[in-house]
Amino acid sequence: MTDTRRGRQSGWNDQPPPTRAWKGRAGRSREALAAEQDRAAGGRQGRYVRLDDDRYALASVELKVLPHTRRIRAYLRWSDKGRSPAKYLGQVDNDTRAANLAAGWEAARSRGLVGSRPVPQGSWASSDAVRTSMRGNRGKDTKPELRLRSLIHREGLRYRVSTRPLPDLRRTADLVFTKAHVAVFVDGCFWHGCPEHHRPATQNLEFWRDKIEVNRSRDEETNRRLSEAGWIVIRIWEHEDPVDAARRVIAAVRGQ
């Protein structure tokens, strides 16, 4: 750590360290702040603090400048039942905030304060990193959906988002045109088994193969049930050109 490396900071005795070395830009979103911590820690899976009763909390490194010392100090902080405990990690003396955050995480790891969160017993994921990634996949408002909705809205068409075309059928479409009876599904290539881009998982192969097959069967049943009820079903792969996809939807809604 940097308690022994005081050469660079000796020049800060008469003035505070440069702002870029410790302070982040104001007004950033929670997502941006979390991404910054993930980069500094080398990935989110290494940011966990073990609490009592085998509980884990996601930690962050905080940088502070104490006026009387004019030194940058790094702290490890997390949340636990409404409290915000913190551990002092040491002084850091790099020229950028990113480097000082990384130094803070390095100190936390070397002291055994942080690490990966174990996969819960019985979990379908092969590792905590896989579990975090899969849970982070959006179920709605994905980039392909937002782009498609923008193009269709621009044409003056209005629709309902993430709703059931048939109230008594537990199937949610991404866009629903109630008057035209058109239901649009934007399908992810992995989860729905795209014939062009789906690649089998390298771990837990049997589990994922069965899961994808269940999704495919469910999609086919959804198409059949909605068609029998008089609905037009349009399925769009996430890799499709959004302009072409929007044209298909618009033509169906307008009966062209």
Buried (B, 14 or more C-beta within 10 A) or exposed (E): BBEEEEEEBEEBEEEBBEEEBBBBEEEEEEEEEBEBBBBBBEEBBBBBBBEEEEEBBBBBBBBEBEEEEBBBBBBBBBEEEEEEBBBEBBBBBBEEBBBBBBBBBBBBBEEEBBBBBEBEEEEEBBBBBBBBEEEEEEEEEBEBBEBBBEBBEEEEBEBEEEBBBBEEEEBBBBBBBEEBBBBBBBBBBBBBBBEEEBEEBEEBEEEBEEBBEEBBEEBEEBBEBBEEEEBBBBBBBBEBEBEEBBBEBBEBBEEE
